[in-house]
Amino acid sequence: MRTIQVSEVTQNIKEMCIEANHFLTKDMKNALEDACEKEEAPLGKQILCQLQENLNIAGEDMIPICQDTGMAVIFMEVGQEVHFEGGFLEDAIQEGVRKGYVEGFLRKSVVKDPLIRENTKDNTPAVIHYEMVPGDQVKITVAPKGFGSENMSRVFMLKPADGIEGVKNAILTAVKDAGPNACPPMVVGVGVGGTFEKCALMAKKALTRPVDQHSSVPYVKEMEEELLAEINKTGIGPGGLGGTTTALAVNINTYPTHIAGLPVAVNICCHVNRHSVRVL
């Protein structure tokens, strides 16, 4: 059994909230640089170059990549041999988010009640997902999610007879309907299978997979490659102003499902696809 002080969780999440809002992960930075080189439309290339300039300024001057610093989504993969001490884990996570957004001078975008709309003034509460895993480590993923792209999310409860073509059509429909609203070039997270809520969670977590890594399932990998090519043929382009780079990646996660169902969720993220990962 390994003991971890919850204060360590708080400190890391504070730092990760700030880090994710100022610096891209290496895979995303490489993907944007590659897209800038390959973009065929002059205006699209200009926009991609401006996005890169924005990212450089954000990192050098410690200014957030985007004014919408998101609602914090936290994935906690907790080894079953870990024991937490020093307080309640969930309180420690929320305190890390509070400190990150307050001390990091990040925009506070969370309201206490979805209808009354009073701002909490510290960007809490975060949305937290827990998963028990073997071992004595804790993997923390902090993924601030802006709502320009989050509002473009879709869930399709397909019939099994719709099959793989139905899944592809659903994904393409979601992307086309999103158009410029998701701040392309986008990353498309997809969950297929499970239940109504499981497929949505898979789609959200798919966004945290490096964009240069495909699914280990051969037919899913083929779908990811095919859909990326189809999405980039839509002409939506960078900023929604036309071009050959509408998406940087399509990441698909799958899970077993019921004989009578075929749930599909699509969670789109904008060109920064912010997240930070640490292992304690």
PASEMI-168081 format. One record per residue (C-alpha): residue number from 1; chain; z, y, x. Coordinates in steps of 0.2 Angstrom, whole numbers. Layout:
<rs>
(NUM; "A"; (Z; Y; X))
...
</rs>
This chain:
<rs>
(1; "A"; (0; 0; 0))
(2; "A"; (-5; 17; 7))
(3; "A"; (4; 33; 1))
(4; "A"; (-5; 50; -1))
(5; "A"; (3; 66; -5))
(6; "A"; (-4; 75; -20))
(7; "A"; (-4; 91; -10))
(8; "A"; (-17; 84; 1))
(9; "A"; (-28; 81; -14))
(10; "A"; (-25; 99; -20))
(11; "A"; (-30; 106; -3))
(12; "A"; (-46; 96; -1))
(13; "A"; (-52; 100; -19))
(14; "A"; (-48; 119; -16))
(15; "A"; (-59; 118; 0))
(16; "A"; (-73; 107; -9))
(17; "A"; (-75; 120; -23))
(18; "A"; (-78; 134; -11))
(19; "A"; (-89; 123; 0))
(20; "A"; (-100; 117; -14))
(21; "A"; (-103; 134; -21))
(22; "A"; (-108; 141; -4))
(23; "A"; (-118; 127; 5))
(24; "A"; (-130; 114; 0))
(25; "A"; (-128; 96; 5))
(26; "A"; (-140; 91; 19))
(27; "A"; (-151; 80; 8))
(28; "A"; (-154; 95; -4))
(29; "A"; (-158; 107; 10))
(30; "A"; (-170; 95; 17))
(31; "A"; (-178; 92; 0))
(32; "A"; (-181; 111; -3))
(33; "A"; (-188; 114; 15))
(34; "A"; (-200; 99; 12))
(35; "A"; (-205; 106; -5))
(36; "A"; (-208; 123; 2))
(37; "A"; (-220; 116; 14))
(38; "A"; (-229; 105; 2))
(39; "A"; (-230; 117; -13))
(40; "A"; (-248; 121; -17))
(41; "A"; (-247; 136; -29))
(42; "A"; (-245; 152; -19))
(43; "A"; (-232; 159; -31))
(44; "A"; (-223; 143; -31))
(45; "A"; (-222; 143; -12))
(46; "A"; (-216; 161; -12))
(47; "A"; (-202; 157; -25))
(48; "A"; (-197; 142; -15))
(49; "A"; (-196; 153; 1))
(50; "A"; (-185; 166; -8))
(51; "A"; (-174; 152; -14))
(52; "A"; (-171; 146; 4))
(53; "A"; (-168; 164; 10))
(54; "A"; (-155; 166; -4))
(55; "A"; (-147; 150; 2))
(56; "A"; (-146; 157; 20))
(57; "A"; (-138; 173; 15))
(58; "A"; (-126; 164; 4))
(59; "A"; (-120; 153; 19))
(60; "A"; (-120; 167; 32))
(61; "A"; (-111; 180; 21))
(62; "A"; (-100; 168; 11))
(63; "A"; (-108; 173; -6))
(64; "A"; (-110; 160; -20))
(65; "A"; (-127; 152; -20))
(66; "A"; (-128; 156; -39))
(67; "A"; (-118; 168; -50))
(68; "A"; (-114; 154; -61))
(69; "A"; (-101; 144; -51))
(70; "A"; (-100; 131; -64))
(71; "A"; (-87; 121; -73))
(72; "A"; (-79; 109; -60))
(73; "A"; (-83; 91; -63))
(74; "A"; (-72; 79; -52))
(75; "A"; (-76; 61; -49))
(76; "A"; (-61; 52; -42))
(77; "A"; (-64; 34; -35))
(78; "A"; (-46; 28; -32))
(79; "A"; (-42; 13; -22))
(80; "A"; (-30; 1; -31))
(81; "A"; (-19; 0; -15))
(82; "A"; (-16; 19; -15))
(83; "A"; (1; 26; -21))
(84; "A"; (2; 45; -25))
(85; "A"; (18; 55; -21))
(86; "A"; (24; 73; -23))
(87; "A"; (19; 76; -41))
(88; "A"; (6; 71; -55))
(89; "A"; (-11; 68; -48))
(90; "A"; (-20; 77; -62))
(91; "A"; (-9; 92; -60))
(92; "A"; (-14; 92; -42))
(93; "A"; (-32; 91; -45))
(94; "A"; (-32; 105; -58))
(95; "A"; (-22; 116; -45))
(96; "A"; (-35; 112; -32))
(97; "A"; (-48; 119; -44))
(98; "A"; (-38; 134; -48))
(99; "A"; (-35; 139; -30))
(100; "A"; (-53; 136; -26))
(101; "A"; (-60; 147; -39))
(102; "A"; (-46; 161; -38))
(103; "A"; (-44; 161; -19))
(104; "A"; (-63; 158; -16))
(105; "A"; (-67; 173; -28))
(106; "A"; (-79; 162; -38))
(107; "A"; (-84; 166; -56))
(108; "A"; (-72; 160; -69))
(109; "A"; (-82; 153; -83))
(110; "A"; (-71; 141; -93))
(111; "A"; (-64; 146; -110))
(112; "A"; (-48; 138; -117))
(113; "A"; (-55; 134; -134))
(114; "A"; (-74; 130; -137))
(115; "A"; (-74; 141; -153))
(116; "A"; (-60; 155; -149))
(117; "A"; (-68; 158; -132))
(118; "A"; (-53; 165; -123))
(119; "A"; (-56; 164; -104))
(120; "A"; (-43; 154; -94))
(121; "A"; (-46; 166; -79))
(122; "A"; (-45; 152; -66))
(123; "A"; (-59; 140; -71))
(124; "A"; (-47; 126; -76))
(125; "A"; (-47; 114; -84))
(126; "A"; (-59; 104; -74))
(127; "A"; (-68; 88; -81))
(128; "A"; (-61; 73; -72))
(129; "A"; (-67; 56; -71))
(130; "A"; (-57; 42; -64))
(131; "A"; (-63; 25; -57))
(132; "A"; (-52; 12; -49))
(133; "A"; (-60; 3; -34))
(134; "A"; (-54; -9; -21))
(135; "A"; (-46; -3; -5))
(136; "A"; (-34; 10; 1))
(137; "A"; (-45; 26; 1))
(138; "A"; (-49; 39; -12))
(139; "A"; (-66; 46; -13))
(140; "A"; (-67; 63; -21))
(141; "A"; (-83; 71; -27))
(142; "A"; (-83; 89; -33))
(143; "A"; (-98; 94; -43))
(144; "A"; (-98; 112; -51))
(145; "A"; (-110; 112; -65))
(146; "A"; (-119; 127; -71))
(147; "A"; (-123; 128; -89))
(148; "A"; (-141; 134; -88))
(149; "A"; (-146; 117; -83))
(150; "A"; (-131; 108; -92))
(151; "A"; (-137; 115; -109))
(152; "A"; (-154; 106; -106))
(153; "A"; (-145; 89; -107))
(154; "A"; (-151; 76; -119))
(155; "A"; (-146; 59; -126))
(156; "A"; (-158; 47; -134))
(157; "A"; (-152; 32; -144))
(158; "A"; (-168; 21; -142))
(159; "A"; (-172; 5; -150))
(160; "A"; (-174; -10; -138))
(161; "A"; (-192; -12; -143))
(162; "A"; (-195; 5; -136))
(163; "A"; (-194; -3; -119))
(164; "A"; (-197; 5; -102))
(165; "A"; (-211; 16; -109))
(166; "A"; (-199; 23; -122))
(167; "A"; (-187; 27; -108))
(168; "A"; (-200; 36; -98))
(169; "A"; (-206; 46; -113))
(170; "A"; (-188; 51; -117))
(171; "A"; (-185; 57; -99))
(172; "A"; (-202; 67; -99))
(173; "A"; (-198; 74; -116))
(174; "A"; (-181; 81; -110))
(175; "A"; (-189; 89; -94))
(176; "A"; (-203; 97; -103))
(177; "A"; (-192; 104; -117))
(178; "A"; (-181; 111; -103))
(179; "A"; (-195; 120; -95))
(180; "A"; (-189; 135; -85))
(181; "A"; (-172; 135; -93))
(182; "A"; (-165; 123; -80))
(183; "A"; (-170; 134; -65))
(184; "A"; (-182; 122; -57))
(185; "A"; (-186; 114; -45))
(186; "A"; (-173; 103; -53))
(187; "A"; (-165; 86; -50))
(188; "A"; (-165; 74; -65))
(189; "A"; (-150; 63; -67))
(190; "A"; (-153; 48; -79))
(191; "A"; (-142; 35; -87))
(192; "A"; (-149; 20; -95))
(193; "A"; (-139; 7; -105))
(194; "A"; (-120; 5; -109))
(195; "A"; (-115; 15; -124))
(196; "A"; (-117; 33; -130))
(197; "A"; (-104; 40; -118))
(198; "A"; (-107; 28; -104))
(199; "A"; (-125; 33; -102))
(200; "A"; (-121; 52; -101))
(201; "A"; (-108; 48; -88))
(202; "A"; (-120; 38; -78))
(203; "A"; (-133; 53; -79))
(204; "A"; (-120; 65; -73))
(205; "A"; (-115; 54; -58))
(206; "A"; (-133; 51; -54))
(207; "A"; (-135; 69; -49))
(208; "A"; (-122; 66; -35))
(209; "A"; (-133; 53; -27))
(210; "A"; (-142; 59; -11))
(211; "A"; (-160; 64; -17))
(212; "A"; (-167; 55; -2))
(213; "A"; (-160; 38; -8))
(214; "A"; (-168; 28; -22))
(215; "A"; (-160; 15; -33))
(216; "A"; (-157; -2; -25))
(217; "A"; (-165; -10; -41))
(218; "A"; (-184; -12; -37))
(219; "A"; (-190; -8; -54))
(220; "A"; (-179; 7; -56))
(221; "A"; (-185; 13; -39))
(222; "A"; (-203; 12; -45))
(223; "A"; (-198; 22; -61))
(224; "A"; (-190; 35; -51))
(225; "A"; (-205; 38; -40))
(226; "A"; (-217; 37; -55))
(227; "A"; (-207; 49; -65))
(228; "A"; (-205; 62; -51))
(229; "A"; (-224; 62; -49))
(230; "A"; (-227; 64; -68))
(231; "A"; (-214; 78; -69))
(232; "A"; (-222; 87; -55))
(233; "A"; (-239; 86; -64))
(234; "A"; (-232; 96; -79))
(235; "A"; (-235; 112; -69))
(236; "A"; (-219; 120; -74))
(237; "A"; (-216; 123; -56))
(238; "A"; (-203; 133; -46))
(239; "A"; (-194; 146; -57))
(240; "A"; (-204; 139; -72))
(241; "A"; (-219; 150; -65))
(242; "A"; (-231; 136; -61))
(243; "A"; (-234; 125; -47))
(244; "A"; (-233; 107; -40))
(245; "A"; (-214; 106; -38))
(246; "A"; (-205; 105; -54))
(247; "A"; (-192; 92; -48))
(248; "A"; (-185; 87; -31))
(249; "A"; (-179; 70; -37))
(250; "A"; (-176; 58; -52))
(251; "A"; (-160; 48; -50))
(252; "A"; (-158; 34; -62))
(253; "A"; (-142; 23; -65))
(254; "A"; (-142; 8; -76))
(255; "A"; (-129; -3; -85))
(256; "A"; (-128; -18; -96))
(257; "A"; (-130; -14; -115))
(258; "A"; (-129; -21; -132))
(259; "A"; (-143; -32; -139))
(260; "A"; (-146; -19; -153))
(261; "A"; (-147; -3; -142))
(262; "A"; (-155; 6; -128))
(263; "A"; (-146; 22; -124))
(264; "A"; (-154; 35; -112))
(265; "A"; (-146; 51; -106))
(266; "A"; (-154; 64; -96))
(267; "A"; (-143; 77; -86))
(268; "A"; (-154; 90; -77))
(269; "A"; (-147; 100; -63))
(270; "A"; (-155; 116; -55))
(271; "A"; (-162; 118; -38))
(272; "A"; (-145; 119; -29))
(273; "A"; (-138; 103; -37))
(274; "A"; (-120; 107; -30))
(275; "A"; (-108; 94; -25))
(276; "A"; (-96; 90; -11))
(277; "A"; (-89; 73; -6))
(278; "A"; (-74; 68; 4))
(279; "A"; (-64; 52; 8))
(280; "A"; (-46; 53; 10))
</rs>
